[in-house]
Amino acid sequence: MRFLASCLLCLAACAAEAQVKRSARNLEPLTKRPGAVSAGTLSGNTGMNIATSKKEAPVATVTKVAFLGPKSGWGFVKTTCPYYTADGRRVGTLPGGTLFKYSDVKASSKNSVLVCTVKRDEGWEGPFLLDCTDIAGYEGDPDALDPGMVKNLAEYFTLTGKVADRKAALAEEALAANPHFEAAKQAQAEYQESIAKAAEMERQMNTLTGSRKAKALEALRAFKYEQVRIKAKADQEAGAYKKWKVEHPADPAELAADPQLRALEQELQAAAAKIPGLIPSGDR
């Protein structure tokens, strides 16, 4: 039994290196096809100087993260992250420390996704799709390993999720201290909504013919003039927000001194001490 336990621990330790790895080999440049025209071109989505959605950003290439682990295995969610149905519909979010088993790895429009079931209470639910960048993956089957070791890993990754959530909350509080934060956020949301509305107007217009299409085109052009005003306001608010942010930089030491964050990080260190050799190298 002692030999078997040693083998299982060795397997888990080696499997920890089969985690998601970000390297130059994993980053696949996807150049936009020349001449490709999106619906957003006519609707005013032309890469304007404001923080916008990814589909609007005038970037020539994007990157995708590939999963280097085996085609099946198990692991834990490291930080709060979304998960999706098999057909790509968002279900909600999973907290750090969620145990999952995966049976396949698939490509998506973004990163590799794992086809998995997740542990909820004493049962398993799924299948779901999980982005490969927010997980720590291991080979084998957790049911074949020492339950105490799996429990210690769950404790560790639950704490990594709580630490990440606390840091995000502190960052949000720092942003909210900016007197222009809410105005800039609302103006940006209005601009994004205008982009979506214009794109939908264009989509509907393209299904029409004759006088109905001409009328829809006239309405779209009129709305584009309204978009100019919406964007100008968003740019103005974003400029005021950025100016204040530059003049009032956040103090990293002050954020790190947060009592709740420090307590969580101490708990995380204690949890890490229980599983030496099993923590993914990127988390050490």
N, C-alpha and C positions, 0 to 999 in steps of 0.2 A: 504493500500500500504506500509505503514511503517513497519507493521508486516511482510508482505510478503518479503520485502527487508531484514529484519532482519533474517528471516528464510533462505534466499538464502545465505546471508553472513555466517551464522552459518554452512550451508551445505558445503560451500567452505572451511571454516576454518577446519572443521572436515576432509574433503576430503584430505586436505594437508597432513594429517598423513598417507594417503593410498598411499604415494609415494613409489618409489623403495627403499627398505631398505636392507642394507648389514648386515647380522648377521650370526652367526654360523649356524643357521637353513637354511640359503639360500645357503650355500657353500657345494656343493655336490661333494665329492671326486670321481673322475673317474679313477680308477686304470687301467692301460694298461693290456690287456689280455696277460697272459704269453704265450710265444711261437709265438706271432704275429710278422711277419716279413714284413717290408715295402719294397717298391722298393728301398728306399734310402740305404738299407743295402749294397747291392752289388755296388751301385753307389758311395759309399764313404761317405754317410751321416751318420756318426757314432758318433755324439755328440762330435765334436772336440772343443778344448778350444778357442772358439771365439764366439762373439755375433752373433747368427744366428736366423733363423726363428723359430717360436714356434714348428713347427712339427719336428724340428731337435733336440730340447733341450732334453737332457737325463734326463727328470724329470719323476718320477714314477706316480705322480698324477697331475691333473689340477683341477681348480674350476670353477663352473658355478654359475652365479647370477640369482636367481629366482625372478619373479615379484609377490609381495604380494597384489597388488591392485585388484580391481574388474575386471571382464572379459570385461567390456566396460567402456568408459569414455573419457576423453580428457586431454590435457596437453600442455606443452611447451618444446621445445628442450632447454637444459641448456647451452650447449657448441657446437661448430661446430662438427658435427658428420656425418658419412656416412649413407645412406639409400639405400634400395634394392628393387628390383621388387619382386613380389609374388613368383617367382621361384628362388630367391636368387642372382640375378645378380646386381652388384653395379650400382646405378644410378648416384651418385655424393655425395655431402655433403649438409647438411642443417645448416644454421647459428643459433646461439642462438637466442631465441625469436620466432622461428617458431611455430605457433599454429597447433595442430593436434587433430583429433578425432580418437579413436581406437575402434574396434568392437570385437577384439579377442586377446588372448594371446597364443603364440605357443612356443614350445621348439625348440631349434636349437642346432647345434653342439657346440655352445659357450654359450651365455646367452639366457634368454627368449627374444622373440621379440614380438612387438605389431603390429597387422595388422591394418593399419591406413590410413586415408586420411590427406593431409596436406594443409594448407591455403596458397594460392599463390595469391597475390593481393586481388581480391574480390571473387575468386573462389576456389574450392577444387579439389585437384588432388590425384589420387591413384587408387587402393590400393597399399600401399608400406609396407615394413617391416622395423621396427625401433628397434634398440637394446635398452633394457630397462635401461641401466646404465647411459645414457646421458640425461634423461628426468625427468621432474617433472609431476606426474600424479594426476588428480583430478577426483572425481566421478561426474556423471551428464552430462549435456550438456551446453557448454559455451553460446549457443544461448538463454538459459533460465535465464541467469544471467545478472546483471547490466553491460552494455557495457563498462562503465567507469572503472569498476573493472577489467574486462578482459584486457582492454587497459593498465592499470597500471601494471598488471602482465606481459604483453608482453614487456613493457618498461624495467621492472626489468630483465627479462630473456634475453632480447637483450643485456643488459649491462653485465650480467654474461658471455655471450659468448664473448663479446669484451674484457673483462678483461682476460679471459682464453687465447684468441688469442694473446693478448699483452704479457702475461707472456711466452707463447710458443715462440714468436718471440725473446724476450730477452734471453731466454734459448738457442735458436738457434744461436744468435749472440755471446753468451759466448762460445759456442762450436766452432764456426767458428774462434774465436780468437786463438784457439789451432793450431799451425803451422802444425800439423800432421793430422788435421781433414779431409781435402779433400782427402789426400792420403789413409787414413784408410777407408774412406767412399767408395772410388772407388775400393780399394782392396777387401773390404767386398762384394760390389755389384758383382764383378767379381767372387768371390767364390760362392755366392748364385746362380749366373747364371750357374756356372759349376754343381752345385747340381741338378738344374732343368734339365739341358741338359743330365746329366748322367741318371737321373731318366727316362727321355723320351726315351733315348737309350735303357734302360733296358726294358721299357714297350714294345717298338717295337720289341725287341729281343724275348720277351716272346710270341709274336704272330707268330714267325717263326718256322720252323722245318728244320731238316737235315743240309745240308751244309750252308744254308743261316743263320741259327741260330748260327752255329759255327763261321762263319765269323763275325756276329754281336757281339758275345761274345768277340772275339779277339779285335774288335774295342773298345768295352767298357773297356776292361782291359787296353788297350793302353791309353785311355783317363784318367783312374784312375791314371796313373803315372803323367799325366799332372796336375791332381787335387792336387797331393802332392805338386807340385811347387806353384800352385795358393794358396793353403792353407798356405804354409810356408810364402809367401809374406803377406797374410792377417794377419797372427799371428804377424809377425814382425811389420807391420804398426799399428796394434791394440795395441801392447805392447808400442810402442813409444808414441802413443796417450794417453794411460792410465798413463804412467809415467809423461808426461807433465801435465796432468790434476791433478794428485796428488800433484805435486810440485807447481801448480798455482791454488789453489781452488778459486771458484767464491765467491764473497762477496755478501751475501744476502741483506745487507743493501744498497749496491750500486744498485742492481736490484730494490729494493723497492723504491728507490729515483727517479726512472725514472719519469719525469714530465707527460708523457702521461698516464702511469699506475696510477699515483696518481690522476690525473684528472678523469679518468674512475672510480676509486674506490670511489671518492667523489660523482660522479653522481649515482653510484650504491647505496650508502647509502641514498641519497635523494630519490631514487626510492623505496627503501625498506620502507621508512617512510610512503609511501602512501598506503601500503598494510599490515599493522600490523596483525599478526595472520595468514596470508596466505602463508608465505614463508616456504617451506619445512624445517624441523628441521635441516637437514644436511647442509643447506646453511646459517644458522644464525651465 
